[in-house]
Amino acid sequence: MRNGFCLMMLTTRQRWGLLLAVGLVFFTGLGSPWLFDEDEPKNAECGREMYVRGDWLVPTFNEDLRTDKPILIYWLMLTSFHLFGVSELTARLHSSILSVGSVLLVWQLGKSLFRSETGLLAGLILGTSLMFAAVGRSVTPDATLIFCILLTMTAYVTAVARRHGGKFGQPDSDGNMVAQRLWGEYVPQSTWEFASIYASMGLAILAKGPIGFLLPMAIWGQFLLLQRYRDRTECGNSVIDARQHWLSRTFLMTWELYHPRAFWEALREMRVFQGTLITALVALPWYIAVGFATQGAWLAGFLGGHNVDRFMRPMENHSGPIIYYIPVIALGFFPWSIFLPAGIWQMTRQVRKPSNDRAAVTFVATWAMVWIGFFSLASTKLPNYVLPSYPALALLVANYLSEWMQEASHIRSLGFRNACRLLSVVGIVAIPALIYATSVYLPNEVWLASLGVIPLVGGVLAFSAAQKALRHRAVAICCASALLLSLGMMGVAAPRISRYQDSPQLAKLIRHEANGRPVRIATHNYSAPNVVFYAAQRIERLDSPKDITKFFHEAPEGYLITRADRMEDIVDALPQEITILHRMPRFLRRHDLIVLGNESKAASMTAAAQDLDRLRWQ
């Protein structure tokens, strides 16, 4: 009884400690940064327009149909807008809340798959990896999708663990080895458990589209097929002979693994037909409704353009080689990516020989490889596409670190020390790189280079603790360093960097000068979604000098935003009374932007610019 009570208190302290740490990462200064072009203002403006119209069905951006994303992100934003009003904070709030939920789900996954300590580490690792921390504070559907995928995986793992006394594949309470399980024992038993898994996939479809169903099913099915193949091999039922040529062995292994009978048996165990019906009941009503409301235009644009076309051919110049996601994960999963080689090494050892954690490691590895492999084959590549694999990577790294803390073998210790060396090297390289980058692009922000000190000092201190065999302290230092780096990057650096963006400043400037008067705003050779959000109105896009002449003829009090280096191309199209009202450098570009308007507004525009500049850093 006393041991159980102590364990419960320990678990409670872990949960609250984890909540405090990730809460700092996801909520510190959440509303301070302006929205970052391109994706944040597109999503936020879409939610704002739906909020203004009172529409919970059809997404629009700049009053045009938007087919990029399904509805779930907008429903969450609309809820926040109705409760607290429209702002950067309320647009991002759902991402932060769901990211904290994702961290807790990873903690639960780690407990069920491995042990409580592994779950705690995995939650901290996920919450402090830089790209996950960034999307957890962004107006994008990524945090929503990750949460739904984790809900699916947690529902599955918990159902299997419940079937076997609370653990996916660990020793029982007496410390005895669990008997080798057959592959059919890695499926839930209860109808309600299956329903929860497939309902979560339905939510994932509402968050991102068909990928929310197809890839979780592929991960689950691949894991069951691997377990089935392992059963046949270890029971002596395999036709593969180690003396055969490697090509023959590869062919036979592939045939045995994906044999039509095996495939059908896996689908039957997964209750795929009943599950598909449950998923459809959750996801299809909105898809059908938006299809009718837009005469099929939304479905054609989303399913055809943003799913099939993105996989088959590069879109918007977002292409890359098949190894594209290796450097992406190295940067996005930092600082924990430095431990990935050691985690992968341990994973390969654990899946090759019978052990208590083999099934759990196999499941996590399958999750990561299926997700990353699928998008590595896709023609269109973006860093955020593989974010739903980060929880699996966090579990792999946490498993390695917790194993090292329990048993410091020579190879595990060498891997940890090498990772600490690499962490320090990254800090050494980052400091001069940040000094140069900030001096060129972010005047007066050279102090941001001090963030490079965090990995430098953290690597040195963790290495020193590891040398003294203080393994728990070494891992704690790594966690503290990752937490400080995430807080510094997201809570301190991001608000400062955002204030250098040009589009929010220009939109705020025009609204301030207009002082509540209805005005028309247009752009030429310049497209920035933030102008639409911060102007809170439709922005006209002018493609030719004739369009510019017509615009100022119809709206002599209107404003035109364009590039200064293209001014000579349109000067003949401008009426005589139109002049340059404001000029400013474009963020991360080599040219300036200008605001054109009636010369009578020059004085008031200058005064408005001075007022906004005083408020810019408050």
N, C-alpha and C positions, 0 to 999 in steps of 0.2 A: 504493500500500500504506500509506504513512504517513498520507495523508489519510483513508483508510478507518479506520485505527487510531484517529486523533484523533477522528473522528466517533463511533466506538464508545465511546471514553472519555467524550466529551461526553454521549452518550445515557445512559451508566451513571450519571454524576454527576447528570444531570437526574432520573433515576428515583429515586435515593437521596435527593436533595434534596426531591423531591415527596413521597416516602414519609415523610420526617421531618416535613415541614410538616403534612400531613394526619393523620399519626399523633398529633401533639400535639393537634390539634383533636378527634379521635375517641376518644382513650384517656385524656386528662388527667382524672383524677378521675371516671372512668366509673362507678364503683360508689358514689360519694359521695352523689349526690342520691337521696332517696326517690323511688319511682315516682310519676309525676304522674297524677292522675285525669283522664280516665276510661279511656282506651284502654290505657295501659301496664299497670295492674294486671289488667285483664280478660284481656289476652293472657298476662301472666306467670302469673296464677293458673291459667289453662287449662293451660299447660305444666306447672305444679307438680302439678296434680291428675292429669294423665296420667302424670307421673313417679312419683307415689305409687302409682298403680294398676298401673304397668308396662304402660300401654296406649299403643300407637303409632298407633292408628286413629281413635278417636272423641274429638273435643274436647268438654270440658265446662267450665262456669264455675259456681261455687257448687253443684256436683254436678248441674247441669241442662245439657241438650244446648246447645251453642253453635254456631250456624250462621253467624256473622258472617264467618269467615275460613277459607280452605282450610288444608291440613295443613303446608305447607312451613315456615312460621315455627315451628310446634310441633316438627317434627322437628329443626330446628336448635337450638332451646332444649333439647329433651330430650338431645341430644348433649352440650351444654354442662353441663347439670345432672348427667348421669352422670359426666362427667369431673371437674367442680370443685364440685359441690353447688349448692344453690338459694340465690341471692342476687340483689340488684339488678345486680351486675356480670355474673354469668353469664347473666342474662335478657337483658341488652343486648349481650352480647359478639358475637353473630352479626351484629347490625346494624352494629357498628363495623368488623368485619372485611370485610363485604361492601361497605361504603361506601368503604373504602380500595381494594378491588377495583374499584369503580365509577370511582373517580378514575383508576386506572391504565388502565381501558378507554377512558375519555374521552381520555386522553393518546394511546393507540394510535389512536383514531379521528381525533384532530386531526392526527397524523402522516400517516395514510393519506389523509385528505381534503384537507389543506392542506400543512402543513410541521411539523417537529419543534417549533419555537418556539411555534406555535399550539397544538399538543397540550399542551405544558407549561403554557401559560397557561390553557387550558381546564380542565385538571385542577385547578389552583390555584383558579380561579374557582368551579368546582363545589364543591370541598371547603370553601371558605370562605363560600359563600352561606348565610345564616343558617338558613333552613328545612331545607336539605339537611343542614347540620351538626347540627341538632336531631334530625331523624329518624335520622341516623346514630348517635345515642346513645340511641335510644328502643326500647322493646319494641313495635314495630309492624311490619306487613308491608311498609311502604313501601320501606325500604332493600333488602329482598329482591326486591321487584318491580322496582325501578330497576336493580338488578344484572342481573336476568334480561333485561329489555328491552335494556340496554346490551350484554349478551352476544349477543343476537339481532342488533342493529344492527352490532356489531363483526364478527360472523361474516359478515354480508352484505357490508359495506364491504371487509373484508380479502379476501374471495373475489373481488370485482370488481377490487380493486387488484392482487391476485396475477395476474389475467388480463392486466393491462396494465403489467407491470413494476414493481409495488409502489406505484403511485399511482392514485388514483381519477380524476384529471384534471389533472395538473400537467405542466410541461415535463419532457422526458426529461433524461438526464444531460448531454447536450450543450447544454442550454439552448434547444433548438428547441421550437416549439409542437407540441403533440400534435394530430394530425388530428382533425377533428370526428367523434365516435363516434355510431353509430346507436344507437337506444334498446335494441335487442336485445343490445348489447354490455355493458349494465349488469345482467346477470344472471350468476350463477356458472356454471361449466362442469362441475365435478366433482359426482358424486352425494354424496360425503362432505361437500362444502361445503353442499349443500342440506340434508343430514341434520343438520348441526350447527346450521343456522339454525332448522329446525323443532323440533329437540330443545330448543333454548333457549326456544322459545315454549311447549313442553310444561311446562318448569319454571315459566315465568311463569303458566301456568294453575294450577299447584299453589300458586303464591304469592298469587294474587289472584282467579283465576277466568277466565271466558271472555274478559275484556278483555285478558288477556295474549296472546291469539291474534288477536282481531279488530282491535285497533288497530295492532299491528305489520304485519299483512297490509294494512290500509288505507293505512298510510304507504308501504310498499313498492310496492303497486299504484298509488297516486296518483303516486308519483315516476316510475314507468315510463310511465304514461299521459301525464304532462307531457312526458317526453322524446320519446315517440312524436309528440305534437302538435307539438313544436318541430321535429322532423325533417321532418314534412310541410310546415310553414310555411316553413322555410328552404330546402326543396327545390322550392318553388313548387307543391306539390300541394294546398294548402289552397284551399277555395272561398270564403274570406272576402276581401272587398274593403274596403280602407280607406275607400272613398267611401260605403259603406253606412251606414244609420242605426245608431246605437250599440246600439239594442235588437236589430236584426237581427244585428249582429256578435256580440253577447253570446249570442244563441240559437244561432247557427251554431257559435260556438266551443265552447259547452257540448255541443252535439250531436256535434261532431267529437271532442271530448275524451273523452266517455263513450259513444260509439257502441257498440252491442252487439258489433260485430266487434272494436273496439279492446279492449273489456272482456275478451272471450274470449281474444284473443291475449295479453293481459297475464297472465291466469290460466294459460294454457298455458306461457308463459315461466317463470312462478313455480313450475311443477309442483305446483299447488295440491292435486291429488288425492293424489299420493304423499306430499306434505308433511303433509297433514291426517292421513294414516295414521300417519306418524312421530310427530306431535304427540300423537295419541290413544294410541299405545303408551307414551308417557312419562306422560301425565296420567291417562288413564282408569282404570287399575287401582285407584288409591286411591278415586276417585269411585264406582266400582262397589262396592268393598268397604264403604265407609262407608254407601252406600245400602242394602246388604243388612243391615248391622249395626244400622241405625236404622229399618228398615222404610220407607225413603224419606223419613223426617222431615228428615234433614239436607239432602238434595237439594232438597226442597220449600222449606225455610226459606232456603237460600242462593241457589239459582237464581231462585226466585220473589220472595222478600222482599228479598234484598240485591243483586239485579241488575236484574231487570225493573222491580220496584216503585220502586226508587231512581231509575231513569231516568225513569219515567213520572210520578211524583208526589213532592213533597218529603216526606222522612221525618225525624222527630225535629226538626222546625222548621229543618232545614238547607236553606234556599232562598235565592234571590238573583236579581238581574237578569242579563241576558245578558252584561253587562260586569263581572260579579262578580270575574272572575279578573284584571282589570287592576290594581286595588289590591292584590289578594292577591299577585301576582307582584312588584309594586313593593316590598312589605314582605318577602316570603319570599325573594326573590332578592337582597335588599340585602346588601352595598353595590353589587353589580355591576349592579343594575337601573338605576342612574343612567346607565350606558353603553348600555343597550338601545336608546334612540331613535337614537343614532349607529350602532349595529350594524344596526338595521333599515333605516336610510337607506342604508347601504353595501350591504346585502343586495339592496335593490330595484335599485340600480345594476348590481350584478354579474349578476343574473338576466336583465336586459334586453338585454345585448349579449354577443356571443361572447367568452369569456375562458377561461383555464385552470381557474379555480375555479368556473365557472358551475354545472356539474353538482353539485359538492360543496355549494355554497351552496343550490342548489335542493333537494337531499336534506335538508339540515339544516332549511331553512325549512319544507319539507313535514312533517317530523317534528313541529316545534313547532306548526304551525297545525292539523294533523289532531288532535293530542292535546288541545290547548287548545280547539279548536272543538267537538269532541265533548262535552266536559264542560261547555262553556258552554251547550249545548243541553239537557243533562240537567236534570231538575227538582231533584234533590237536589244540593247543592253544598257541598263542603268544601275547605279550602285544600290538603290533601294530595293531592287527586285529580289535580292537574296536575303533581305533582313529577316524573314521568317525562319531562316536557318540559324540565326544567332542564338536562340535559346538552346538548340542542340549543341552548338559550339561551346556555349557557356557550361553546359552539363559535362562535356568532354573535358574541358579544362578543370572544372571543379572536381571531377572524379580523379584526375591526375594529382591535383594539389592535396586533396584529402588523403589519397593513398600515400603520397610522399610524407605527409605529416604523421601517418601511422607507421610507415615502414620506409626508412630512408636508405633504400638500396643505392649502390654506387651510381648506377645509370640515372636513376630518378634525381639524385642530388646533383649530378653533373648537368642534367637538363635544366634544373632550377637555377643553378649558378650561371649557366650560360645565358639564360633568359634575363637574369638581373644585369649581366654585363651588357647585353643588347639594349635593355631599357636605359641604362646610363648613357650609352653611345647615342641613342635617339635624342636624349636631352642635350648632349653636347652639340650635336648637329642642329637641333631645333633652335637653339639660342641665336646663333648668327643668322640663320635663315629667317627667323621671325624679325630680327632687327632690320634686315634688308627689306623684307616684304612690307613691314609697317612704315618704314621710312619712305617707300615709293608710293604705296597705295593708301596708307592711313596716317596722314600727318598728325603729329602730337600723340600718337599711340604706341611709341616705341617701347613703352613700359610693358606691353603685352608679351615681349620677348621673355620676361621673367617667368612665364608659364613653363618654359623649357627647363627651369630649375627643378620643377616637381619630379619629372621622370629621372632626371640626373641624380638628385639626392635620394629619391625612393629606391632606385636601383642599387646605389652604394650601400644604403642602410640594410636593405633586404639581403644583399650578398654577404655583408658582415654578419648578420644574424644567422644566415645559413651556414657560414663557416664555423660558427660557434655551436652548431647543432640546435639552435633555438628556432625550430621549424615553425611552430605556431606564430611566433613573433615575426618571422620573415614573411609569412603569408599575410599577417595582419598589416604589416608595413606596405605590402603591395596593394592591399585593399584600400588603405588610407590614402595612398598616392593616387590611385585611380579615382577615388572619391573627390579629392582636392582638384585633380586635373579636370574632371567633368564639371565641377562647380565653377572653376575658373573659366573654362571655355564657354559654358552655357549661361551661367548666371552673371558673369562679369564682362567677358569679352564680347559676347553676342550683342548686348544692348549698345555697346560703344560702336561696334562695327556697323550695326544697322543704321546709325545716324548719318553715315556717309552715303547712303543710298540716295540717288537723285529723284526717283519717281515719287516717293512719299512727300519729299520737300516741295516739288513742283505742284503736286495736287493740293497740298495744304496751303501753299502760297496763293494759288488762284482762288481757293475758297475764302481765304482770309481777306484778300483784296476785294472780292465780290461782296463780302459782308452780307450774305443772305440773299442777294439778288439772284434770280435764275439766269444762268449763263450757259452758252454752248462752248464745249471744249473739244478740240480735235488734235490729232497727231499726224505727222508726216515723216516718213523714214525713221520712225521711233515707235516701238511697241513695248509697253511695260504694264503688266496687269495691276501693279500697285496704284497707278494713276486712276484706274477705274474704282478701286476700293476706297482710296482716300478722298477722291472727288465725290464719291457716293452718287454717281450718275452715269449715264451712258456717255462714252467717249467715241467720237466719230473718227474714222480712219480715212484720211485723204491720200489717194494714190498718185494723183497727177497735179500739175500746176493749174489746170482747168478746174479741178475740184476745189483748190484753194481759193481761186477767184470767186467761184460760186458760193463757197462757205462765207467769206467775208461780205459778199453782197447781201446774203440772207441774214447774216448775224454780224453787223459791224462792231458790236460790243463783245464779240467772241474772242477766244484765245486759241492760239496754235502753238503746239510744242514740236520742235524739230531740231535737227542737228545743225550746229553752227557751220560745220565744214560743207554742208549742202545748201547753204543759203543762196549762193549764186545761181543755183539751178531754179530757184523759185522767185527770185527778186522781181522779175518782170510780171509775175502773176499777182503781186501784192498791190492793193490799193494804196494811194499816196499817203493816207493817214495812218497806215499800219507801220509800226516800228518795233524795234527790239525793246521789250520791257524788262527782261531779266536774263542773265547769262550765268551759267554755273557749270563746273566740270562734271562729266559723267563718271559714275562709279565704275572703277576697274576698266575704263576705256581711255583712249588717248584724245578723244574729241570732247568739245563742250556741247551743252544743250542750251537752247534759247527759247524764251516765251515771246511770241509775237502778239501784238494787240494794238488797239487804238492808242495813239500817242498821248491822248488826254489822260490816260491812266498811268503814265510814267511815274509821276510823283507818288501817287498812292501805292503803286507796286513797290517802289523803293522803300517806302515806309513799312509796308507789310513784310518785306524781306528782312528788314532790320528787326522788327518785332519777333518774327519767327526764329531768327538766328539767336536771339537772346533766350528763347524758350527751348531751343533745340536740345540742349544737354541737361535739362532739368528732369 
